């Protein structure tokens, strides 16, 4: 079986509003309130707060291996 590898590398150093994607999430209202409050304390936006948390949580590089199209899966 042949595998193809997809690598995604985090590159957030030069992000601007024009190259961001809108994302809708559903979280506990108390957690949302806590996050908004923390953003105010840090004098930042909720977007920046979430980005910082995700960057800290996620690995710098994600590798996904999947079977190559058209290969025998035996």
C-alpha positions, 0 to 999 in steps of 0.5 A, a space after each residue: 500500500 502506498 501512502 501520501 503525506 500531507 504536511 501543514 505548517 503553522 505560519 501565523 507570523 504575518 497574518 492580517 485581517 484580509 487572510 483570516 477565515 471566519 470560524 463559528 464555534 459553540 462553547 460553554 457561555 461561562 467559558 466565552 465570558 471568561 475569554 472575553 474578560 481575559 481579552 479585555 484584561 490583556 487589552 486584545 481582541 477575542 480573535 487574538 486570544 483564541 489564536 494565541 491559545 491555539 498556537 500554544 496548544 497545536 503542534 507546529 507541524 501536522 502530518 497526515 498520512 493517507 493511502 494514495 489515490 488509485 493504490 491497492 488497499 490490500 
